[in-house]
Amino acid sequence: MIQTVDQLERYETGADRIHARDLFHAAKRLEVPVSHLFRDVTTAANDEPRDAEANLMQHSLELLRAFSGIDDAEVRAGLIRLAQRASAEAGSNSAL
C-alpha cells in the first residue's frame, strides 16, 4: 500500500503504477467492489488515447462492465470461448 506522500504523488502523476493486488486490498479496506475504483475512468469520445496501453485499459474496463451485466452463465461462457479464439487467432496472425 501507499507508505508516503511522495509515493502517492508518483501514483497520481503516473510515474509509478499501482499493482492489482494493492487495488484489491484498497477495495477490501474500503468495503467496495474493485470495479468501484474504476467507475469514473472514461475518455472523451474525441480524445486520442495517450498510448496503446491506455486504449487497452479503457477497452478492458468497458468489456468488464458489459460482461458483469450478463446473468446467463452459458452466455458468459460462450463469450469467454469467443475471446479466447479471437486471441489465439490474433496471436497466430502476428507470427506471420
C-alpha positions as CSV (number, residue, x, y, z in Angstrom):
1,M,0.0,0.0,0.0
2,I,0.9,3.6,-0.2
3,Q,3.5,4.5,2.5
4,T,4.5,8.1,1.9
5,V,3.2,11.3,0.3
6,D,5.9,11.1,-2.3
7,Q,4.7,7.6,-3.3
8,L,1.1,8.9,-3.5
9,E,2.3,11.7,-5.8
10,R,4.1,9.2,-8.1
11,Y,0.9,7.2,-8.4
12,E,-1.2,10.3,-9.1
13,T,1.2,11.5,-11.8
14,G,1.6,8.1,-13.4
15,A,5.3,7.9,-12.6
16,D,4.6,4.6,-10.7
17,R,1.8,2.1,-11.3
18,I,-0.4,0.6,-8.7
19,H,-0.3,-3.2,-8.6
20,A,-3.6,-5.2,-9.0
21,R,-3.1,-6.7,-5.5
22,D,-2.9,-3.2,-4.0
23,L,-6.2,-2.2,-5.7
24,F,-7.8,-5.4,-4.4
25,H,-6.6,-4.6,-0.8
26,A,-7.7,-1.0,-1.1
27,A,-11.2,-2.0,-2.3
28,K,-11.4,-4.6,0.5
29,R,-10.5,-2.0,3.2
30,L,-13.0,0.5,1.7
31,E,-15.6,-2.3,1.6
32,V,-16.4,-1.6,-2.1
33,P,-16.0,-3.9,-5.2
34,V,-12.8,-3.3,-7.2
35,S,-15.0,-2.1,-10.1
36,H,-15.9,0.9,-7.9
37,L,-12.4,2.1,-8.1
38,F,-12.8,2.4,-11.9
39,R,-16.2,3.9,-12.1
40,D,-15.0,7.3,-13.3
41,V,-12.4,6.1,-15.7
42,T,-13.6,7.3,-19.0
43,T,-12.2,9.2,-22.0
44,A,-14.0,11.7,-24.2
45,A,-15.2,10.3,-27.5
46,N,-12.9,12.6,-29.5
47,D,-9.8,12.3,-27.3
48,E,-7.0,10.3,-28.6
49,P,-5.7,7.7,-26.1
50,R,-2.3,8.7,-24.8
51,D,-0.9,5.4,-25.8
52,A,-1.8,1.8,-26.8
53,E,-1.8,0.8,-23.1
54,A,-4.3,3.4,-22.1
55,N,-6.5,2.4,-25.0
56,L,-6.3,-1.3,-24.0
57,M,-7.2,-0.4,-20.4
58,Q,-10.2,1.6,-21.5
59,H,-11.4,-1.3,-23.7
60,S,-10.8,-3.8,-20.9
61,L,-12.9,-1.8,-18.5
62,E,-15.7,-1.5,-21.0
63,L,-15.6,-5.2,-21.7
64,L,-15.6,-6.0,-17.9
65,R,-18.6,-3.7,-17.3
66,A,-20.6,-5.3,-20.1
67,F,-19.6,-8.8,-19.1
68,S,-20.5,-8.3,-15.5
69,G,-24.0,-7.3,-16.6
70,I,-24.7,-10.7,-18.2
71,D,-26.7,-13.0,-15.9
72,D,-26.7,-16.1,-18.1
73,A,-23.8,-18.4,-17.3
74,E,-23.9,-20.0,-20.7
75,V,-23.7,-16.7,-22.5
76,R,-20.7,-15.7,-20.3
77,A,-19.0,-19.0,-21.1
78,G,-19.7,-18.5,-24.8
79,L,-18.2,-15.0,-24.7
80,I,-15.1,-16.3,-22.9
81,R,-14.6,-19.0,-25.6
82,L,-15.1,-16.4,-28.3
83,A,-12.5,-14.1,-26.8
84,Q,-10.0,-17.0,-26.4
85,R,-10.4,-18.0,-30.0
86,A,-10.1,-14.4,-31.2
87,S,-6.9,-14.0,-29.0
88,A,-5.5,-17.2,-30.4
89,E,-6.2,-16.2,-34.0
90,A,-4.6,-12.7,-33.4
91,G,-1.6,-14.4,-31.9
92,S,-1.2,-16.7,-34.9
93,N,-1.7,-13.8,-37.4
94,S,1.0,-11.7,-35.6
95,A,3.5,-14.5,-36.1
96,L,3.3,-14.2,-39.9
